[in-house]
Amino acid sequence: EKISPFINGIGIIFGSYAKGISNKESDLDIFVVGDYEKEETMKVSRNLGIEISIKCYPLKTFERNVNQDILIKEVLKNHIIFKNTELFIQKVLKYG
């Protein structure tokens, strides 16, 4: 929620938080389709006291690789979409 304004595109949580197995040592894994404001997300990370790890793919890269990229496949298995859910569904249905 606090990071959402700094993501331009689709925002997806994956990894231990999405699987419900996070602990106090876990980082927050975020997959962005589009781009994001790196400095602002680092500020949010510091303010929350959680390490945020962001993987970012441009939209065209996501579209081209949705069926073959290992990271995208992992994100598709276990994820929580927190920004632009409809766009994510459209792209996966069209290219997936």
N, C-alpha and C positions, 0 to 999 in steps of 0.2 A: 504494500500500500504506500509506504513512504518512498519507495524507489520508482514506482510507476510513472510519476511525472517526468522522469529523466530517461525514459525508454521511448524511442521513436520506432514503433513497430509492434511486434508481438513479444510479450514477456511470459516466460515459462519457468516455473521452479521444477527442478528435477533432483535426482540423487536422494540422499537420506531424508531430507525434509519431505519430499514428495512421497517417499515410501513409508513415512511415519516411524522411522527408526533413528532419528537424529538424537544426539546427546550434546552435552555442553562443549565438547571438543569439535563438533561438526561445523563445517562451513556451509554457507547457503549457496547452492549451485543454481545459477540462473542462465537460461539459454535465451538469447535475444535474436529474433529475426528482424533485421533492420539495422539500427544503430542505437547508441546510448551515450549519455554524457558521463564520461569516465570520472572526472573530478567530483561531480555531484554525487555519484554513486559511492565513491570512496568516503565522502563526508557522511553519508547515511550509514555506511558500514562502521565508521568510527563512533558515530552517535549511538548506534544500537549495540555496539560491542560484539558484533558478529562479523567474522570474515566472510565477505561476499566474493564468490568466484564467478565471473561472467564469461561465457563463451558466446561469441557473436558471429552470425553469418549474415551477409547481405541477402536480401530477399531472393535475388536470382540464383545465388548459390544454394540456398535452401530448396528452391523449386527444382533445380537440376539434380540435387543429390538426395532427395527425400527417401528414395528407395534403397540407396546403397551406402550412405554414410553411417559409420558405426555409432557416432555420437547422436545423430538424429534418430537412429533406431532405438537407442537407449532412452532418449527423451520421450519418444512416442510410447514406449512401454509404461513408464511411470512419470506422470507429470501433473502439475497444477498450473493451469493457464490463469494468469492474473491480469493480462492486458491484451485486448483485441482477440477475444475468443472466436468471434465469428470469422475474422480473417484467417486465423489458424485453421479452422475447420474447412473453409473454402479451399485453402492451399493444399491441405492434406488430401481432401477428396479429389481435387483436380490433378495433382501430381503424384499422389501416393498410391 
